[in-house]
């Protein structure tokens, strides 16, 4: 039986969302503690994660309030490390397949997410870079997907690794909230919803229909934060 788990997370953060997806998929019992990334508690960095980032987990130790983490608990950070940790804690959830080939494919998919998709995602959505790089990243991912189902057929940490980014991309594009010029989001969305990305679109629908996604994604909250964040950026740029 796994020991107590406290997850330090933030609704807006796609990296933290990865770990919530894995924990929910594993039907784990855990305490969720929301960290305000604009006003982090003074105790968080020295007592939980010296990098002062989310996600982080306090594992084991006595049951204590989340804002009073025990010295006896083990503190673990970094989303991809935590995905593997959750998979190891709950092997019955099959978050990493038992078959060595499928495990390798899941890890290869995760590597492609980190090297091909998230850099172009950050460049386009946060810095107003070229959408062509984002399209290229999506095409790499699309080529790795099987004809149907999830990244390696069954749901795994590979899907948890990418779902938060695809979901936030949808929200940004639907609301035209990004570091791009006003109106460009709708144009990019029309490309992504075209036959060129038919497999990706079905994959996104499958990810968002999953109970673990519905339990962890607050679309209205995400949309509101992005509207305020990028609305302020555009207002500053217009001055």
For each residue, the residues with C-beta under 8 A, 3 or more apart:
1:
2: 5 28 89 90
3: 59 60 61
4: 30 31 59 60 61 63 73
5: 2 23 28 29 30 31 57 58 59 89
6: 30 31 33 57 58 59 66 69 73
7: 16 19 20 23 30 31 32 33 55 56 57
8: 16 33 35 44 48 49 54 55 56 57 58 66
9: 13 16 17 19 20 32 33 34 35 54 55
10: 13 16 34 35 36 37 54
11: 17 34 218 221 222
12: 37 221 222 225
13: 9 10 16 17 37 54 55
14: 17 18 164 165 167 168
15: 18 53 54 55 79 164
16: 7 8 9 10 13 19 20 54 55 79
17: 9 11 13 14 20 21 163 164 167 216 217
18: 14 15 21 22 55 79 80 82 83 160 161 163 164
19: 7 9 16 22 23 55 57 79 82 83 86 160
20: 7 9 16 17 23 24 32 55 212 216
21: 17 18 24 25 159 160 163 164 212 213 216
22: 18 19 25 26 82 83 86 87 95 157 160
23: 5 7 19 20 26 28 30 86
24: 20 21 27 28 211 212 215 216
25: 21 22 93 95 155 160 210 212
26: 22 23 86 89 90 93 95
27: 24 90 93
28: 2 5 23 24 86 89 90
29: 5
30: 4 5 6 7 23
31: 4 5 6 7 66
32: 7 9 20
33: 6 7 8 9 66 67
34: 9 10 11
35: 8 9 10 40 41 44 54
36: 10 39 40 41
37: 10 12 13 40 54
38:
39: 36
40: 35 36 37 44 45 52
41: 35 36 44 67
42: 45 46
43: 46 47 48 67 68 69
44: 8 35 40 41 47 48 49 52
45: 40 42 48 49 50 51 52
46: 42 43 50
47: 43 44 69 75
48: 8 43 44 45 56 58 69 75
49: 8 44 45 52 53 54 56 75 77
50: 45 46
51: 45 77
52: 40 44 45 49
53: 15 49 56 77
54: 8 9 10 13 15 16 35 37 49
55: 7 8 9 13 15 16 18 19 20 77 78 79 82
56: 7 8 48 49 53 75 76 77
57: 5 6 7 8 19 75 76 77 82 85
58: 5 6 8 48 61 66 69 70 73 74 75
59: 3 4 5 6 73 74 75 76 85
60: 3 4 72 73 74
61: 3 4 58 64 69 70 71 72 73 74
62: 70 72
63: 4
64: 61 68 69 70
65: 68
66: 6 8 31 33 58 69
67: 33 41 43
68: 43 64 65
69: 6 43 47 48 58 61 64 66 73 75
70: 58 61 62 64 73
71: 61
72: 60 61 62
73: 4 6 58 59 60 61 69 70
74: 58 59 60 61
75: 47 48 49 56 57 58 59 69
76: 56 57 59 81 82 85
77: 49 51 53 55 56 57 81 82
78: 55 81 82
79: 15 16 18 19 55 82 83 161
80: 18 83 84 110 114 161
81: 76 77 78 84 85
82: 18 19 22 55 57 76 77 78 79 85 86
83: 18 19 22 79 80 86 87 95 110 157 160 161
84: 80 81 87 88 96 157
85: 57 59 76 81 82 88 89
86: 19 22 23 26 28 82 83 89 90 95 157
87: 22 83 84 90 91 93 95 96 156 157
88: 84 85 91 96
89: 2 5 26 28 85 86
90: 2 26 27 28 86 87 93 95
91: 87 88 94
92:
93: 25 26 27 87 90
94: 91 97 98 154 156
95: 22 25 26 83 86 87 90 155 156 157 160
96: 84 87 88 103 106 156 157
97: 94 102 103 106 152 154 156
98: 94 102 103
99: 102 103
100: 103 104
101: 104 105
102: 97 98 99 105 106 152 153 154 156
103: 96 97 98 99 100 106 107
104: 100 101 107 108
105: 101 102 108 109 151 152 158
106: 96 97 102 103 109 110 151 152 156 157 158
107: 103 104 110 111 158
108: 104 105 111 112 144
109: 105 106 112 113 141 144 151 152 158 161 162
110: 80 83 106 107 113 114 157 158 161
111: 107 108 114 115
112: 108 109 115 116 117 140 141 144
113: 109 110 116 117 118 141 158 161 162 165
114: 80 110 111 117 118 161
115: 111 112 119
116: 112 113 119 120 136 137 140 141
117: 112 113 114 120 121 137 138 140 141 162 165
118: 113 114 121 122 137 165
119: 115 116 122 123 137
120: 116 117 123 124 129 133 134 136 137
121: 117 118 124 125 134 137 165 169
122: 118 119 125 126 127
123: 119 120 126 127 129 130 133 134
124: 120 121 127 128 129 130 131 133 134 178 179 180 188
125: 121 122 168 169 172 178 179
126: 122 123 178 179
127: 122 123 124 179
128: 124 178 179 180 181
129: 120 123 124 133 134
130: 123 124 133 134
131: 124 134 135 180 184 188 191
132: 135 136
133: 120 123 124 129 130 136 137
134: 120 121 123 124 129 130 131 137 138 169 188
135: 131 132 138 139 191 192
136: 116 120 132 133 139 140
137: 116 117 118 119 120 121 133 134 140 141
138: 117 134 135 141 142 192 197 200
139: 135 136 142 143 197
140: 112 116 117 136 137 143 144
141: 109 112 113 116 117 137 138 144 145 162 200
142: 138 139 145 197 199 200 203
143: 139 140
144: 108 109 112 140 141 151
145: 141 142 151 199 200 203
146: 149 151 152 153
147: 199
148: 202
149: 146 153 154 206
150: 153 154 155 156 158 159 203 206 207
151: 105 106 109 144 145 146 156 158 159 162
152: 97 102 105 106 109 146 156 158
153: 102 146 149 150
154: 94 97 102 149 150
155: 25 95 150 159 210
156: 87 94 95 96 97 102 106 150 151 152 159 160
157: 22 83 84 86 87 95 96 106 110 160 161
158: 105 106 107 109 110 113 150 151 152 161 162
159: 21 150 151 155 156 162 163 207
160: 18 19 21 22 25 83 95 156 157 163 212
161: 18 79 80 83 109 110 113 114 157 158
162: 109 113 117 141 151 158 159 165 166 207
163: 17 18 21 159 160 166 167 207 208 213
164: 14 15 17 18 21 167 168 217
165: 14 113 117 118 121 162 168 169
166: 162 163 169 170 200 203 204 207
167: 14 17 163 164 170 171 204 207 208 213 217 219 222
168: 14 125 164 165 171 172 222 226
169: 121 125 134 165 166 172 173 192
170: 166 167 173 174 204
171: 167 168 174 175 177 219 222 223 226
172: 125 168 169 175 176 177 178 185 226
173: 169 170 176 178 185 186 188 189 192
174: 170 171 185 189 223
175: 171 172 185 223 226 227
176: 172 173 182 183 184 185 186
177: 171 172 185 223 226 227 229 230 231
178: 124 125 126 128 172 173 184 185 226 230
179: 124 125 126 127 128 230 233
180: 124 128 131 184 185 188
181: 128 184
182: 176 234
183: 176 186 187
184: 131 176 178 180 181 187 188
185: 172 173 174 175 176 177 178 180 188 189
186: 173 176 183 189 190
187: 183 184 190 191
188: 124 131 134 173 180 184 185 191 192
189: 173 174 185 186 192 193
190: 186 187 193 194
191: 131 135 187 188 194 196 197
192: 135 138 169 173 188 189 197 200 201
193: 189 190 197 201
194: 190 191 197 198
195: 198
196: 191
197: 138 139 142 191 192 193 194 200 201
198: 194 195 201 202
199: 142 145 147 202 203
200: 138 141 142 145 166 192 197 203 204
201: 192 193 197 198 204 205
202: 148 198 199 205 206
203: 142 145 150 166 199 200 206 207
204: 166 167 170 200 201 207 208
205: 201 202 208 209
206: 149 150 202 203 209 210
207: 150 159 162 163 166 167 203 204 210 213
208: 163 167 204 205 213 214 217
209: 205 206 213 214
210: 25 155 206 207 213 214
211: 24 214 215
212: 20 21 24 25 160 215 216
213: 21 163 167 207 208 209 210 216 217
214: 208 209 210 211 217
215: 24 211 212
216: 17 20 21 24 212 213
217: 17 164 167 208 213 214 222
218: 11 221 222
219: 167 171 222 223
220: 223 224
221: 11 12 218 224 225
222: 11 12 167 168 171 217 218 219 225 226
223: 171 174 175 177 219 220 226 227
224: 220 221 227 228
225: 12 221 222 228 229
226: 168 171 172 175 177 178 222 223 229 230
227: 175 177 223 224 230 231
228: 224 225 231 232
229: 177 225 226 232 233
230: 177 178 179 226 227 233 234
231: 177 227 228 234 235
232: 228 229 235 236
233: 179 229 230 236 237
234: 182 230 231 237 238
235: 231 232 238 239
236: 232 233 239
237: 233 234
238: 234 235
239: 235 236
